[in-house]
């Protein structure tokens, strides 16, 4: 018996289009008008930008975004993905226009005369667009969102290449039509990626609904530290200018890390159950992840990647691809929320229970980690392999998870002693021991 697929939500898509069209023109138009009322509107451009050629024909790919924008809503197969996609478009529009109002910028040199077919499109564009609404480029943000949307429906390699070329042409056209300065492009891309992160397509709660204000003093303290780092990076970017403006990216990454500690939790890193981050999270947190990887190297460069705690169970830091292969391709259990497992590890051999770094998780999460270790352990016995439990350094999160697993049979004191003998560098203070302590509803031994 075959199951009939639910019909596409055509009417809902039409309703979203009726809402989104006026929303865009109202908010974008208001921001344009607001800039015209200001006595002085600054510009932010590099000297080399005057060497960018003006190619009138690139107005055609520039305008195609309107067609792909409207069409995208009618490709959704269900209400969930339609609503998430539409909310990405709404978020990008509202955030960009808010930025245009708070710090308006203008394009600093005019366009040359245009003739022929492109002239019609340039005239239509000038009918509602003024040389304002610059950073972040809403055009770029929407291109990023639409690229992520359309790639979900395209399977053939040649079609994906066409999509990539189209997205690149749209993004490049904002320069070659002299609509935007360079600074608008990375800021617009960052906005688009943020909206993709904010409204994931997977059937899980959106980031806004995931927010739960932390009460743990350690999480609040770390949130404060990362927020200060974000402010310092942003101040350095704006005060120095030039190449230092790229420090705005680490500033954004640190601000989001601060929000993860403040309310989003480990969910904010969007690590899946196999230790892989969503692409938007990878790019948003890239500067932070790079610093975290360097920190791992700094602390563990003189230590073995993993040690055997009991036969068939290893504990250590997150392995590299080469280390995983050298260890005999063991099954992995990661407790790391901020760093991915190696890309070459098959999903079937990797599990992840993401936990925030430097924070003691709730006891239920440690029990969950112990259950995942047990599942991987049984699978490893069946195929003759081992299990490698890891986190960033292999000092706290992964050590606590192994102790939780061992303690179900041997008691926590003996389990900690076993782990500490194998890896003396582990760091477990009183709060960790309290989280590991058994409670009346703790699951029974794995042999019961």
C-alpha angles and dihedrals in degrees: 000000000000123000116230114233114238113254118260114265095249096158093048090049090052090049091052091050091051088052099042098049097059091038091058097046093043097049096036091046093048091052090050091050092047091056091052090058093057117099092222129015114190128219131218114205141138122236092239091062090079087069092060106110122239108233109183093193091065088074085084096065087038091060096042089079089075092059094045090046094056095040094050094071092060094054095069114115096201142016095255097059092039092054094045092050092047091048089054089055092046092048094049092050096048096043094046094047091048088055091048090055097043097047111010119195131186135211105256103214130041130241120256120242115286127208136184127023096339090058091071092056093044090052091048090050093050089051091077105007125080126189090269133080092078117146123071094025107229087198090061093043091053091046090056092049093047092046090055090047098049095045088065090066099042121084110160113090094228091053091050090052089052089051092051092049091048092051091048091049092052092049094046092047092068086069100038092049089049092237098125142024120235095258089065092062103061091038090050091047090050090052092050092049090048091055091049088052093045094055109033116194093221114100096261133105117288119250091255092056091044092064115118116165109238120239096184108109091215092056091047091049093050091046088055093049093051092045090054089050090052092051092048092050092048092047091050091049095051096038095049102034124183115068089353088073086082085073085079087077095058087043091057092045093051091046090055092047087053089052090050091056092041099050120328095066122193088328088075091071089057096220112170128220092271098053099262125127124220111257094246092054091048091057097039093051097034096114091047092046090051091052091046091052090050089050090053091053092047094053101036106031092107096041130083113261090240141354131210112252097177128352109295095010124094131185126202150103126312105291128231119234091259093049092049092051092045090053091058098263096286123191110266132221113188125194092181120116098180105044127055128227115249113290093233095062109104112239090236090064098047134068129178134199100182116216129177116256119252091010128107107233125220113276090248090063092053090050088050090051091050090051091051091049089052091051092050090045092056092047090049092052089051094054098033097247135117136245123242114198112197148165130173097294102003090235108107122356097043092038091053091048092052090047090051089052096045092042093063088074107018106033126258097266093054091042092053091047090052092050094044092052090054096043112018092182095073116126115211118156129184095282091057091051090050090053090049094048113112119254129199091262096046113132115259125251116297088243094057 
